[in-house]
Amino acid sequence: MAAIDQIIDGYRAITQYAAVVDRSDRGKLALTGAGAKEFLAGQVTNDILGLEPGRGCYAALLTHKGKMRADLRVLDAGDELLLDTERTALQAVFDTIRTFKLGYDVELHKRTLQRALLSVAGPDARRVTGADRAGLGTDEHDHVAATLGDRDVRLIATDLGVDVLAPAEDRDAVHAALVAAGAAPVGEEIAEIVRVEHGRPRYGLDLDESVIPQEAALNERAVSFTKGCYVGQETVARLFYKGKPNRHLRGLKLSAPIVTGATLRLGEKEVGRLASSVVSPVHGPIGLAIVRREAEPGAVLEIEGGGTATVVDLPFTP
C-alpha cells in the first residue's frame, strides 16, 4: 500500500493536473471480418451496428437471464473492432466469441499481451497526450490513431481523460513520453479512489453474474433499447419497461476503513455487501455497494464486524 504522502500527491495529480496509470494487464481482443459487427451486436447490450470508425461504446455481455458475465469497451477502428475488458472477464468474452462465431465471417485475435494500455487521467490529460492536436473527439470512447514519443498509438477519450493504446514493445517509450509531457506516474490504488468517488462500478468488484445492468445504473451507458436482439434482452427490457429493480448501486460513507465483502444490514435485514472500499483524501473512508432499494440515501447501515455505513447518492460530493 502506498504511503499517505504518496496517496495525497497521486490524488492531487489525477484531480488537478494529469497522472498516468499502467493498465496493460486488462484483457484485449480484436474482431475482423465482414460479419464482425453483426455477430457482436447479437451478443452484447449496446448498438454495435451503429458504430462508425473513430467511435466506440460501452456494453455488457449477459447470461440468458440478463445477468452480467462481463462488461467491455468496443472501438470501431475501421478494419477491426477492438475489445477491452477487465482481465477477470476476459475468459467469458473469449469463450462466447469462440463458441458462437460459427456461421459468421468473423475472426478472433488475442491482443492482451500484444498491446499496452496507459490511462492518463486529470484536467491536463488532453494536453499531455496531444489529443486535441491529433483530432480526438470529446465524447467518451472516441478514438484516433496518433503518434506519441515517435511511436504509433491509439488515443481513446475516457470519462477522466485519455487512454493510450500502444504495441507492448513500445510501452516504456510511450510511458516515458507521457511523463516527460507532465503526467505523474501513479498506481492503480490512486486511480481506484477517483473511480469510487465518481461512482463507476468495476466488474469483478462491484459487478458480477448476480447483477442486472439496471441495478448498477448502467442502462444509459451500456444498453440500447432500439437495437436488435441480443442474449439476455428479454429480462433487461422487461425490467426497464414494466418493473423496478429490487437493488440499486449506492455510495457509502463509512465510519472507518472496512474490508470488501462485509455484510450490510438495515435493522435485522441483510441488504447487501460492501464492494469497492477506499479512503479518499476528500471524503474519508467510502465505498460502493449494490443494496436493496429500502436502503435509500440517508439510511444508516450496520456493518458486520462493527462500524456503520451511511447511504448516499452517486457521485460523491464534498
N, C-alpha and C positions, 0 to 999 in steps of 0.2 A: 504493500500500500504506500502511496506517495505521502511524503511529509506534508504537514499542514501548510507550510510556506510554499511548497511546490503546487499544492492544490489551488491555493489562492492566486498564485502567479498564472497558472494554466487557465484557471477560470476567467481571470481578467483578460487574458489574451483572446479567448474564444468570444467573450461577450463585448469586448471593447475594440479589439484590433483584428487579428487573424491568427489561427492556430492550425497545425496540420496533424492529423491522426492517421496512422498507417492501418488501413483496414483490408490489407491484401489477402487475409485469410477468409474473407467472405466467399461464398460459393458463386461461381460464374460459369455460364453456359452460353452457347450460341446456336441458333437455328438458321439454316439456309434452305433454299429450295422454293419453288413457286407456290407450294402449299403451306408454307410455314405459318403465315398469319391465320389462314382458315383453320388449321389444326389447333393452334394455341387458343384461338377465340373460343373453341368448344371446350376448353379445359379450365379457363380462368374467368374471373368475375368482371373484368373491365373490357372496354371496347378496343380490342386489338386491331380489328379490321379498319377502324377509323384513324389509325396512326399514319403519319407521313414521315418521311426521312427528316431527322432532326428533332423529332418529337418522341415522347415516351409517356408511360403511365405506371401507376402502382396498381397491383392486382393481388387477389388471393386465389389459392388453389384449395378446393373444398372436397370434403367427402360427399357421398350421395345424400347425407343428412344435413348438409350445409355447414358442417364444422370445418375449421381451418386446418389444413395439412401443411400449409406454407404461405408465406407472402413473398412477393418478388417485385422487382423493378424491371420493366420491359422497355427497351430502347429500339426504335427503328433506325438502323444505321444504313438503310438503303439496300445493301446487298445481303444483310443478315439482321436477325433480331438478337439483341444482346440481353441476356437474363442475369440478374444479380439478386442473390438471396442470402439469408442467414446460413452459415455453414451447417447448423443443426437441421435445416430444412432442405439442404441440397439433395440428399438421397431421395426424398419424396418427390421432388421436382424431376430429378433424373429418371427415376423409375416410371413415373407417369408418362413422360415423353417417350421413353424407350418402349413401353408396353403398348401405347395407344397410337403411335405414329404410323402403324402399318396401314397401307392404303392411301397415304398422303405423300406427296412429293416434298419430303422434308428430311433433312439430315441434322443430326445432333452432334455438337462439338463440345468437348470439355475445355474450359478456359480458366479454371480455378488456379492452377499452378502457372499458367502461361501469362496471366495478367495481374499487374499490381493495381491496387486501388488506394489512393491517398485522398482523404477528406479534408478540405480546407474550410473551416468554419469561422464566422465572425464578420463584422461590418466591412472589413477591408479585404474580404476573400476575392472579390472580383478583380481588384487591382493586382493582388498578389499573383493570381493565376493568369492574368491577361485576358479575362473573359470578355470584356467589352471590345477590346481590340480584335479578338477572334470572332466577334459577332454572335456570342452566345445569348440566346433568348433569356428572358427573366422568369418565365413560367417554370415551376418545378418539373424536372425531368427533361427540359430542353437540353440538347446536347449538340456539340460541334467538334469536328476534327481540328486540331491545332498543333502548335509546337511549343514546348516548354523546355528551356535548357538545351535547345537544339535537338530535342527528342520528340518523336511523334506521339501525341496523346489525344485523348478524347475528353473534353470538358463537359461536365454534366451539372446543370443547375439543381440545387437542393434547397430544402427549407431553411438551412442555416448558412449556405454559402455555395461552394463549388466542389464537386468530386472530380478527381483526375484519374482516368483510366489509362494505363501505360503498359507496354511489354514488361514482363517481370524482370528481364535483364537490365531495364532502364530505371528501375525503381530508385536506386540510390542516387543516380544523377538527377532525376526529376525531384526527388525529395530535397536534395541539396539546392536546386534552383528555387524551390519554394521558400526554403529557409533564407536564402540569400535575398529574396524579394521581400522578406519581412514576416514570414509565418513562423510562429514559435512552435517547436515540436512538443506535443503533449500526448499523454497516454489515453487509452480508452476510458479509464476511470474518470477522467475530467469530462470527456465528451458525454458520458452517461449522466452526469449531473445535469447538464444542459438539456439532454433528451427528456429526462424525467420532468424537469421544470416546464418544458413545452408540452408535456402530456402525450408524447408519441410512444405508443406501445411497441414492444420489440418481441418478435417471435422467439420462443424458447424461454422467455422470462414472463412476459405479460400475456402472451398468446400461445395457445396450443390447440390440440384437437378437441377440447371441450368448448371452444369459443366460436360463436357465430359472429360474422363481421359487424352486424349492427350493435351487438353487445359492447364492442370495443370502439364504437363511434367511427367505423371505417367505411360506412356506406358512401359518404360523399367523396372520399379519396379513392376507394378501391372498387366500387360496384357501379356498373351501368345497368339501368333498368329499361333501356331501349335496344340493347344488343340482342343477338340471337341466343339460342340455348347454350347452357354450359352445365357441367356437373355441379349439383347442389343448388341449382337455380330455384327450384320449387320452394324449398324451405326459406331461402332468403327473400324471395318475392312475397310469399305468404305473410311472413313476419312484418315486412315493410308496409304492405297494403292493408292488412287485416288485424294485426296484433301489436302488442307492445312487448319488448324484451323484458325478461324477468331480472336481468342483470345489466349493469352499466359500468363502464370504465370511469373510475373516480381518482382524484388525488387524495392523498392522506398526509396530514401534518402530524408527525409522530412525536410522542413525549420524550423519546430518546431513540438513538440508533437501534434498529431492530433487524435481525437477520431475515432474509426472504423465506417465505413458506409458512410463516406464523399464522395461526388461525385467528380470524377476526370475528367478534361476537357483538351483536346488538341485543342487550339483555341476555337471555339464555339461548338465543338463536344464533347458530353459525351463519354468517352472511358472506364469507369469502376468505381468501388467504392473501397475505401480503406478497406482492410480486417483486417489482423493482424497488430497491431501497438504497438511498444515497443520503449524504449530508451536504447540503447546499450552503455555500458561504453567505447567501442572502436569506434563505428560508429555514435554515437549520435542517434537522432530520425530516425527510419527506419520502413518500413512496407512491406507487401506483398499485391499484388492485381492481379487479372486476368483482363487484359486490352486488348483492341482491338489491332490488330497487327500493326496498324500505329503508336502506341505509342512504338516506338523502343527504345532500350538502348541509352541514351543520350538526349532523349526528356524531356522537362520540362513541367510538367502538372500543371494546376491551380487547387487548391483545393477549393471546395465550402466552403464558410465561411472565406476564407483567407489562404494564405500560398501557397507553391509550393512543388512539388514532382519531383525529377529527377529519371528517369527510369534507372535501372542498371540490368546487368545480375546477375544470382544467381550461387553460393552462394556469399554473400557479402565478399569483400576482403578489407583489410586496405588501 
